[in-house]
Amino acid sequence: MSPGLYGVLAEFRTVEELLAAARSARADGYTVEAYSPFPVEGLGEAVGFVGNRMPLIIFVGGLAGGAGGYFMQWYSAVVSYPVNIGGRPLDSWPAFLPATVALTILGAAVAAVIGMLVANGLPRLHHPLFEIHEFDLATRNRFFACLRSRRGGLDLESARALLARCGAMKMWEVPA
């Protein structure tokens, strides 16, 4: 891939053409990005999406929030400022549950937001595809596929030929 080139962008009329192009490009070794105005069944698998780690990130965030909240209350009640009230135990765990549950939810929510931002590469103020004027149709009625790289680099002629075989209406070289 040339140093100043992001990839090759192609515009398709139908979902079927986009799916065929994504499958063909993945089989040929390209990294594929696909853009659609609505969710397309099977497009994730066609571009090589295997799964995400968000459930694990959210679980760890909730666990850390809950454990941190419980430890904070336990430490203040037992170690830092112990108060003996009527012979009750210092580490009365039922009293710590409401705040622990709230901090568990808060930790999970914060981890979800931060994990989503990191996983999506945000904040990203500029994307090379925004330089293509027609790309705004991806939010209305067109389907786009961008071929990024291939084992050994991006060959423009073979990428264009593959996209043309799959029914691409127009193609653009996207500068980096």
C-alpha positions as CSV (number, residue, x, y, z in Angstrom):
1,M,0.0,0.0,0.0
2,S,1.4,3.4,-0.9
3,P,2.2,5.6,2.1
4,G,-0.4,8.3,1.2
5,L,-3.3,5.9,0.5
6,Y,-5.9,4.8,3.0
7,G,-7.6,2.3,0.7
8,V,-10.0,1.8,-2.2
9,L,-13.7,2.8,-1.6
10,A,-16.5,1.3,-3.7
11,E,-20.2,2.2,-3.9
12,F,-22.9,-0.5,-4.3
13,R,-26.6,-0.2,-5.0
14,T,-27.8,-3.3,-3.1
15,V,-27.1,-5.2,0.1
16,E,-26.4,-8.4,-1.9
17,E,-23.7,-6.7,-3.9
18,L,-22.1,-5.3,-0.7
19,L,-22.2,-8.7,1.0
20,A,-20.7,-10.4,-2.1
21,A,-17.9,-7.8,-2.3
22,A,-17.1,-8.2,1.4
23,R,-16.9,-12.0,1.2
24,S,-14.9,-12.0,-2.0
25,A,-12.4,-9.4,-0.6
26,R,-12.0,-11.2,2.7
27,A,-11.4,-14.5,0.8
28,D,-8.8,-12.7,-1.3
29,G,-7.0,-11.5,1.8
30,Y,-8.1,-7.8,2.1
31,T,-9.1,-6.0,5.2
32,V,-12.6,-4.8,4.6
33,E,-14.7,-2.0,6.1
34,A,-18.3,-1.9,5.2
35,Y,-20.8,1.0,5.6
36,S,-24.6,0.8,5.3
37,P,-27.5,3.1,6.2
38,F,-29.1,0.2,8.2
39,P,-28.0,-3.0,9.9
40,V,-27.3,-5.8,7.5
41,E,-27.7,-9.4,8.6
42,G,-24.4,-11.3,8.0
43,L,-22.3,-8.2,7.2
44,G,-20.2,-8.6,10.4
45,E,-19.2,-12.1,9.5
46,A,-18.5,-11.1,5.9
47,V,-16.0,-8.4,7.0
48,G,-14.3,-10.7,9.5
49,F,-15.9,-9.4,12.8
50,V,-15.3,-12.2,15.3
51,G,-16.7,-10.8,18.6
52,N,-16.0,-8.2,21.1
53,R,-14.7,-7.9,24.6
54,M,-17.2,-5.4,25.9
55,P,-19.0,-7.9,28.3
56,L,-15.7,-8.7,29.9
57,I,-14.8,-5.0,30.2
58,I,-18.2,-4.2,31.7
59,F,-17.9,-7.1,34.2
60,V,-14.5,-6.1,35.3
61,G,-15.6,-2.5,35.7
62,G,-18.6,-3.5,37.8
63,L,-16.5,-5.9,39.9
64,A,-13.9,-3.1,40.5
65,G,-16.7,-0.6,41.4
66,G,-18.4,-3.0,43.8
67,A,-15.2,-4.2,45.5
68,G,-13.9,-0.6,45.8
69,G,-17.2,0.6,47.3
70,Y,-17.3,-2.3,49.8
71,F,-13.7,-1.9,50.7
72,M,-14.1,1.9,51.2
73,Q,-17.0,1.4,53.6
74,W,-15.4,-1.5,55.4
75,Y,-12.1,0.4,55.9
76,S,-13.8,3.5,57.2
77,A,-16.1,1.5,59.6
78,V,-13.6,-1.1,60.8
79,V,-10.1,0.3,60.5
80,S,-10.1,4.0,60.2
81,Y,-13.0,5.0,62.5
82,P,-14.4,2.1,64.4
83,V,-17.5,3.0,66.5
84,N,-19.0,0.4,68.8
85,I,-22.8,1.0,68.9
86,G,-24.7,-1.3,71.2
87,G,-22.3,-4.2,70.8
88,R,-23.0,-4.6,67.0
89,P,-20.1,-5.9,64.9
90,L,-18.0,-3.3,63.2
91,D,-18.1,-5.1,59.8
92,S,-21.8,-5.4,59.4
93,W,-22.0,-6.2,55.7
94,P,-25.8,-5.7,55.3
95,A,-25.3,-2.0,56.0
96,F,-22.7,-1.8,53.1
97,L,-24.9,-3.3,50.4
98,P,-26.9,-0.3,49.1
99,A,-23.8,1.7,48.3
100,T,-21.9,-1.3,47.0
101,V,-24.7,-2.1,44.5
102,A,-24.8,1.5,43.4
103,L,-21.0,1.6,42.9
104,T,-21.1,-1.7,41.1
105,I,-23.6,-0.2,38.6
106,L,-21.6,3.0,38.3
107,G,-18.4,1.1,37.7
108,A,-20.0,-1.0,35.0
109,A,-21.5,2.0,33.3
110,V,-18.2,4.0,33.3
111,A,-16.3,0.9,32.0
112,A,-18.9,0.5,29.2
113,V,-18.5,4.1,28.1
114,I,-14.7,4.1,28.2
115,G,-14.5,0.7,26.6
116,M,-16.9,1.8,23.8
117,L,-14.8,4.9,23.1
118,V,-11.5,2.9,23.1
119,A,-12.9,0.1,21.0
120,N,-14.3,2.5,18.4
121,G,-11.1,4.5,18.3
122,L,-12.9,7.7,19.5
123,P,-12.6,10.6,19.7
124,R,-11.5,10.7,16.1
125,L,-12.2,14.1,14.7
126,H,-11.3,13.3,11.1
127,H,-11.6,10.1,9.0
128,P,-10.1,9.8,5.5
129,L,-13.4,8.6,4.0
130,F,-15.0,12.0,4.8
131,E,-12.8,13.4,2.0
132,I,-15.0,11.5,-0.6
133,H,-18.0,13.7,-1.2
134,E,-20.3,10.8,-2.1
135,F,-19.6,9.0,1.1
136,D,-22.5,10.9,2.8
137,L,-24.9,8.6,0.9
138,A,-23.9,5.9,3.3
139,T,-26.4,7.4,5.8
140,R,-29.2,7.5,3.2
141,N,-29.4,4.9,0.5
142,R,-26.0,3.6,-0.6
143,F,-23.7,0.8,0.5
144,F,-19.9,1.3,0.6
145,A,-17.0,-1.1,1.0
146,C,-13.4,0.1,1.6
147,L,-10.5,-2.3,0.9
148,R,-7.7,-1.3,3.2
149,S,-4.8,-3.7,2.9
150,R,-3.8,-7.2,1.8
151,R,-1.0,-9.6,2.7
152,G,1.9,-7.9,1.0
153,G,0.3,-4.5,0.5
154,L,-2.6,-3.1,-1.5
155,D,-2.6,-3.7,-5.3
156,L,-4.9,-1.0,-6.7
157,E,-5.5,-2.8,-10.0
158,S,-6.5,-6.1,-8.4
159,A,-8.6,-4.3,-5.8
160,R,-10.4,-2.4,-8.5
161,A,-11.0,-5.5,-10.6
162,L,-12.4,-7.4,-7.6
163,L,-14.8,-4.6,-6.8
164,A,-15.9,-4.2,-10.4
165,R,-16.6,-8.0,-10.6
166,C,-18.9,-7.6,-7.5
167,G,-20.9,-4.8,-9.1
168,A,-19.4,-1.6,-7.8
169,M,-21.0,1.5,-9.3
170,K,-18.1,3.9,-8.6
171,M,-14.6,3.6,-7.0
172,W,-12.3,6.1,-5.4
173,E,-8.7,6.0,-4.1
174,V,-8.9,7.4,-0.5
175,P,-6.0,9.5,0.5
176,A,-4.6,8.9,4.0
